[in-house]
Amino acid sequence: MTLISCRSTIEIDQLEVYHEYRLLIEDIDGHPVEGATVAYILKKDGKEYDRGKFITKSNGVFIKKVYHTSTYPFRFSSGIICKTSKEGYFTTIASIDVKDDWYKVVSHSNVLNEPTDNTSKMFLSLKEHNILKDKIFNFLDMIIVQSPFSNAELKVNSMDLINFKENKYLRCNFLSNTTYDSLKMNKYDIGKILFDEVVRKVLEPLNKYISDPKLFYGYDLIVSGFTKNITDNYSTAKSIEYRFLIPQEIAKWYENKDISGQRVLDSSVILMNDKKIELKIQ
C-alpha cells in the first residue's frame, strides 16, 4: 500500500494497490504443462485493462497484475478471462473476479484435459469403439469448453459402454460440487435438483454429438452428491449416488419438446445408491 497524501496521521486521501492473478496450467496428473498458450483479458472496474497472449514455460505458471489507484471511498475490483490451449488438449476457459479487495493474490489451477482422460482405458482399447470415440471426443470438447454445469464436473475415466438388463448404455459419471443440507432436503429432493442441474443439461449435447441407436440403447447418467447436517460442525458429508438410465428415444423426444421432464423420469430407470426409486418433479 502506497501513501500518496494525508490530512492526518490516520486519514488517507488516495491508495495504490494491485490484484495479482496466478494461474498454474497443469495436466490431469498435476504436472505443469509447458508450451500452452494463454490468451487473456484483464478487467479493471468493469472495463478492459489489458489483453495479450502468454506461452507457459516448464513451471506452467502464468502471472498478471492489475494496478489500482483510488480515492476515498476506496473501491478496487478486477477480473481476468483466460482461454488456454495446446495441441493435443481440450481448450479451457477460466473466468475469475475480485471485488472490493485492497491487496489480493488469487491462485487458480487450470487443468488441461486430453481427449482420453475422461474415457475408460478398457473402452479406448477396443477397436470396435472407434466410431463412437470420435463422437465422444466432440462431445467432451463441448462439455469442457462451454462448461454447461455450474456445480458439477465430469469424472476422470468415467465414460464407457456398459450393459444393463440386456441393453447397452453409454455411461457418463458426474460429481456435484454442492453439499446439501440434510435437515432441509431429503434424498428425493436432492435427486430432483441433480436431475434438473445436471441430467437435463447434458441431454442436449449427448443427442447432438453422440446419439446413435445402432451403437447403444440409452444413457447411463450417474450423478454423485453429498449431504450433511450443515448446523453440526462435527458432522461429516455422506456421499449419495443417483443413476438415470434413459433410453435414447426418450432423450430425443425431450429435446424436441415432445415430452416433459417428468415423462423422462417416468420412462427411465432411476437408482439411488443402487436401489430403484421414483422421482416426482412436483
N, C-alpha and C positions, 0 to 999 in steps of 0.2 A: 504494500500500500504506500503510495507516494503522497506526501502532504504538500499541496500547492500553496494554499494561503489559509490563514487562521484569523478569526476575530478574537479568540481567546485560546487558552491552553487546551480546551476540550471541544471547541466548535470548529468543524471542518467545512470549508466552502466547496471544495472540489476534490474528487478522488480519481485516481487512475488504478484500474485493476485489470485482470485478464482471466479468461476461461481457457483452460488447456484441455484439448481432446487427444487422448492416447488410444489408438486402435492397434490391437495385435491381430494380424492376419495369420490364421493357422489352419491346418487340416484337421480332419476328424479325430486323429490320434494325438492332437495337441502339439504338433511340430510346426514351427514357423514356416510360412510359405514365402519363398524368395521369388522375385520377378512378377509379383501380382501388381496389376495396375489399379490404383485407387483414384477414381475421378470424384472430386469433392466440391461441394458448395458450402461455404461458411456464411452464416447469417448473424447479423448484429442488430438487436432491437427491431426485428421483423424485416430487415432489408438485407440484400446481398452485400457481403463484406469482402469476400474473396472467393475465387474458384480456380481450379487447376487440376493437374494430374501428378501422381507420385508413384514411383516404382519401388516396391519394397526390396530391402536388402536381406541379408541372411537371417537377421533377427526378426523379420516380419513386422516391424513396428512402424507405425505412421503417426506423426505428432503435428498438430496445428494449434495455434493460439489465436484467440480473439481479444483484442485490447479495447478497453473502455475508458472513457473519461466522462464523468457525470457530476452535475451539481446537485445540491440538496433539493428535494428528497431523492436519495440515490436509488437508481433502478438499473440493473445490469442483466440483460437477457441475451442469449445467443443460441445458436444451433448449428448442426452440421448434417449434411446428407452425403453419404459415401456410396458409390457404386463400384464394387470390387470385382475384378475379372482376371482370369488367367486361362490360357488354353488347357483344355482337359478338365476344367472345373465348371460348376454352375456359377453364374453371376449372382452376386448377392447385393442387396440394398439395405443400408442401415441409416436410420434417422434418429438423432439424439438432440434434445433441447434442454437448456438450462435457463431457469428463471429466477431473477431477484437474488442471485448469489454474488458475493463480492469476489473472493478468490475461489476458484473451483477447478479441480483436476478430475476429469471424467475418464475412467478406464473402461474399455469395451473390447470384448473378444469377438472377432468376426470370423466365423468358421466357414471355410470353402469346402463344399462337398463335391466329390467326384460322382459321376453317374452311377457307379457301382456301390456307393456307400449305403444306399437305402434299400437295396435288394439283398435277399439271402444268398449266401455263397453257393448253396445247392442249386438254386434257381438259375444262377448265372452259368453254371457248369453244363446245363443241359442244352444241346444244340436245337432241340425241337421248340425251344422257347425264343429263338432268335427274333421272330416276327413280333412277339409280344414285348421283347426287350426294348426295341426301338420305340414302341408306343409308350412304354413306361418311362423311358428317358425323357420323352417330350412332355409327359405329364409332370415329372419331377421338376423339369426346368420351369414350368409354370408355377408349381407349388412353392418352390424355393424363391423365385424372383418376385412374384406378386404377393406372397405371404398372405393368403386369404384368411388365415386363422389368427385372431388377436391373442388368444390364450392357450394355444396348443401347437405341437410340432410333431412331425412325422419321425418315428423312431428309426434308429440306425438298423440296417439289415432286416427291415420289417416286411418288405413287400415280397410276396411269394404266392404260388398257387397251392391251394390245399383242397382236400376232399372233405365234404360234409354231407352225410346221408346220400351217398352215391352221386352227388353233383360236385362239380369243380368250381371253386370260388377264388377270386383274386383277393388276397389279404393285404390290408393296409393297417398298420398299428400306430395309433396316435397317443401322445401323452399330454394331458391337460396340465397347465401350469397353475391352476387355481385350486386352492384348498377350501372346501365348502364347510360351512358351519353345520354340524350335526344337530344342533339344537333348533335350527330354523328350517332345515330341509331334510327330508328323509331320502332314502336311496332312490326312490322312484322320481322324486323331484329333481335330483341330480342327473338321473338318466335323461329326463326330458330336456334339461338345459344342455347337456352334452350332445344330444341329438340335434338340437337347434343350432348350437355354436360350431359343431364340427361336421356331423354327418350331412346335414343339409348343404353346407358349403362345399363339400368335396364331391357331391354327386355330379354337379355340372362339369368340372374338369375331367372326372372319370368318364363320363359319357362322351365328352368332346374328343379326348385324346386316346382312350384305351378301349372303349366298348367294342366287343367282338364276340357275338353269341357262338361262333364256331369254335372259339378257344376256351371259353369258360361260361358257366351258367349265371353267376352273380358275384356280388362284392361281399367280402367278409371284413367289415369295418370295426376294428377294435379301438375303443377309447378308454384309457385309464385315467382316473382322477383320484383325489384324496379328500377325506372327510375327517373332521376332528371337532372337539368341543372348543370353540375359539375362546371362551371365557376362562378355561382352565389352562393356566400357564404350564402345567406339568403333563398335560395330555399329549399324546403323540398322534400324528396323522396316520390314518389307515388307508391303504390302497383299495380301490374298488374298480372293477373292470366290467365294461359293457361291450357286448358283441352284437352288431347289427348285420345279419345275413340277409342281404337284399337282392332279389333277382334283377338281372339287367333290365328286363322288360318293365318292371315296376319303376326302376330308376328313370328310365326314358319317359314313361308316362308322366312322372312327377315333373321332370324338367320341361316337358311340353305343356305343363299346366293342365293336364287332363285329370289328375287326381290330387288330393290334398296330402299334407304331411301325415295326417292320421291314417290315411289309406296306405301309405308306405309302411307305417308301423304295423298295421293290421295284416299286411301281406308279407311280412318278414318274420324271420325267427330272431328273437331277442333274448340274449342270455346275460344275466347279471351274476358275476362270479361263478360262471358255468352252470347256472340254474335258469331255466326258461321262465320268462316273465312277460307281462303285457304292459304297455305304456299308453296312457291316455293323455293327449296334449291338453285337453280342457277338463 
